[in-house]
Amino acid sequence: KPKLKKPSLYKVVIFNDDYTPMEFVVVLLKQIFSMNYDAATRVMLKVHTEGKAVCAVYVRDIAETKAQQVSQFARDNDHPLKCEIEPVQD
């Protein structure tokens, strides 16, 4: 009987910039990642103080979709917010 391997996980990471308003990042986190206000504010402050933060961890397809949604939402609102996915190290 073949053993099934768990799928690899990927972190969705957003990066700080000098142009995107903090309030916009909170709205984005609430809307795309279904965070409550307090969780979204904590992640936003981590991005602001440390330069980047993990928003969530998903399998690759979902992580790529979420990162794409973040980039599209930022572009639609004329913000240069950068979002990438990174593999989770086992």
Backbone hydrogen bonds, N-H to C=O, Kabsch-Sander energy under -0.5 kcal/mol:
donor,donor_aa,acceptor,acceptor_aa,energy
10,Y,58,Y,-3.4
11,K,86,E,-3.6
12,V,56,A,-2.8
13,V,11,K,-0.7
13,V,84,E,-3.2
14,I,53,A,-2.3
15,F,82,K,-2.3
16,N,51,G,-2.7
25,V,21,P,-1.6
26,V,22,M,-2.0
27,V,23,E,-2.2
28,L,24,F,-2.7
29,L,25,V,-2.6
30,K,26,V,-2.3
31,Q,27,V,-2.7
32,I,28,L,-3.0
33,F,28,L,-0.6
33,F,29,L,-1.3
34,S,30,K,-0.7
35,M,29,L,-1.3
40,A,36,N,-2.6
41,T,37,Y,-2.3
42,R,38,D,-2.2
43,V,39,A,-2.3
44,M,40,A,-2.5
45,L,41,T,-2.5
46,K,42,R,-1.9
47,V,43,V,-2.4
48,H,44,M,-2.5
49,T,45,L,-2.6
50,E,46,K,-2.9
51,G,47,V,-1.6
53,A,14,I,-1.9
55,C,12,V,-3.6
56,A,12,V,-0.8
58,Y,10,Y,-2.5
60,R,8,S,-0.7
63,A,59,V,-2.5
64,E,60,R,-2.9
65,T,61,D,-2.0
66,K,62,I,-2.7
67,A,63,A,-2.5
68,Q,64,E,-2.2
69,Q,65,T,-2.4
70,V,66,K,-2.4
71,S,67,A,-2.4
72,Q,68,Q,-2.6
73,F,69,Q,-2.7
74,A,70,V,-2.5
75,R,71,S,-2.5
76,D,72,Q,-2.9
77,N,73,F,-1.0
78,D,75,R,-2.1
79,H,74,A,-2.9
82,K,15,F,-0.6
84,E,13,V,-2.5
86,E,11,K,-2.0
88,V,9,L,-2.8
